[in-house]
Amino acid sequence: MVDKRSVEDEELASIMRLSDGRKFVHRLIVQAGTNTDTFNVEPHIHAYNAGRRSIGTWLADEVRNTCPDQYITMIKEHTDD
């Protein structure tokens, strides 16, 4: 029997094997504000930014842990953006 985590890892790996998949995942990570400061003096805006960033960080971690070679490829493909 295949466990759920193995299936999820394979799903992510299949996305990351495609150039368009890496583009989409990179866009999600950037859009989530993963590499930006979340601070805002308005607590609701700060909470929103922190939540969005948390999802982006989670996705980046998933990619790094599941398919590190494809993560490096994705970063290299978007270095000049």
For each residue, the residues with C-beta under 8 A, 3 or more apart:
1:
2: 6 7
3: 6 7
4: 7 8
5: 8 9
6: 2 3 9 10
7: 2 3 4 10 11
8: 4 5 11 12
9: 5 6 12 13 66
10: 6 7 13 14
11: 7 8 14 15
12: 8 9 15 16 62 63 66 67
13: 9 10 16 17 66 67 70
14: 10 11 17 18 21
15: 11 12 18 21 22 24 25
16: 12 13 21 22 25 63 66 67 70 71 74
17: 13 14 21 67 70
18: 14 15 21 22
19: 22 23 77
20: 23 24
21: 14 15 16 17 18 24 25
22: 15 16 18 19 25 26 70 73 74 77
23: 19 20 26 27 77
24: 15 20 21 27 28
25: 15 16 21 22 28 29 59 63 74
26: 22 23 29 30 74 77 78
27: 23 24 30 31
28: 24 25 31 32 56 59
29: 25 26 32 34 56 59 60
30: 26 27 33 34 35 56
31: 27 28 56
32: 28 29 52 53 55 56 57 59
33: 30 36 38 49 52 53 56
34: 29 30 53 56 57 60
35: 30
36: 33 53
37:
38: 33 46 49 50 52 53
39: 46 49
40: 43 45 46 49
41: 46
42: 45 46
43: 40 46 47
44: 47 48
45: 40 42 48 49
46: 38 39 40 41 42 43 49 50
47: 43 44 50 51
48: 44 45 51 52
49: 33 38 39 40 45 46 52 53
50: 38 46 47 53 54
51: 47 48 54 55
52: 32 33 38 48 49 55 56
53: 32 33 34 36 38 49 50 56 57
54: 50 51 57 58
55: 32 51 52 58 59
56: 28 29 30 31 32 33 34 52 53 59 60
57: 32 34 53 54 60 61
58: 54 55 61 62
59: 25 28 29 32 55 56 62 63
60: 29 34 56 57 63 64 71
61: 57 58 64 65
62: 12 58 59 65 66
63: 12 16 25 59 60 66 67 70 71 74
64: 60 61 68 71
65: 61 62 68
66: 9 12 13 16 62 63
67: 12 13 16 17 63 70 71
68: 64 65 71 72
69: 72 73
70: 13 16 17 22 63 67 73 74
71: 16 60 63 64 67 68 74 75
72: 68 69 75 76
73: 22 69 70 76 77
74: 16 22 25 26 63 70 71 77 78
75: 71 72 78 79
76: 72 73 79
77: 19 22 23 26 73 74
78: 26 74 75 81
79: 75 76
80:
81: 78
